[in-house]
């Protein structure tokens, strides 16, 4: 489905406001050992969150094979409350995985999706719009958390994916939603921005190369295949579930796939369509399939685009390949380094 090019242009030029409440899930992390457990169970160093307030960290939960269970944003607010932003529909899976390894720890993970709402404010003017509600200067730090105040309502601000050049998550209790949504909507439209629907969010997140479950974040792949490795994986912390596999893949440079952008020519492939290298004979030992389409959309700026996991040897920006759909039809594509820029 093609998004409204006027709305797209407004977000690209100024700002976009999106109700991301259903696009993600949320959990409360409670108990004195909750952060320590997360540190021992996930890929990043979240230990600093134990002693600090207004800090955040991005981290993966991985299974014994180093494959992704989910990508979490751990948010510690000014009141020392800890919230986990999960993928949509993955709350119970995350709770069950963490509970499986909770033995004597004082750690509880409770569903918060219905109690805490989540907005995304993105675009070049996003930071300046939000600055009027913060009592300190907002920087572009991905680890700092800010307290926001909207008259009688409060919210928590943390960096989100940089859609249309920038992105912030606003987290608030359900009772604060009408006041905060109305205020942000007014400010965004006054700046020439737009309110975003799901289709526009999907286009912008594909343009940015932001992986989401179940398309890109799933147990078929490991964190090193995604573009967020540098911000979500620590190679100096201690052990966690799947650490040996991830460390070995990194040390031996044996990451099998990379998430790449796709530009389609003459069609709109579907999720699951196979990527073919026409220079490889079908009789080759591994065949000529080198990847799989994970997301697809039509961008007013870039045309038909998508994301795909492509075998490492062939994940070269500018490479011209083909996509084969379920009926055997082939369409030409070009690989693109993420994010899409030109």
Secondary structure, DSSP 8 states (H G I E B T S, - for coil): ----HHHHHHHHHT-EEEE-TTTEEEEEEESTTHHHHHHHHBSS--GGGGT-SSEEEEEEEE-TTSBEEEEEEEEE-TTS-EEEEEETT-HHHHHHHHHHT-SS---EEEE-TTTEEEEEEESTTHHHHHHTTBSS-----SSBEEEEEETTEEEEEEE---GGG-EEEEEEEGGGHHHHHHHHHHHHHHTT-EE--HHHHHHHHHHHT---TTTTSSTTSBGGGSTTHHHH--SSS---TTHHHHHHHHHTT---EEEEEEEESSS---TT-EEE-TTS-TTSTT-SEEEEEEEEEEETTTEEEEEEEEEGGG--TT-EEEEE-TTS-EEEEEEE-SS---
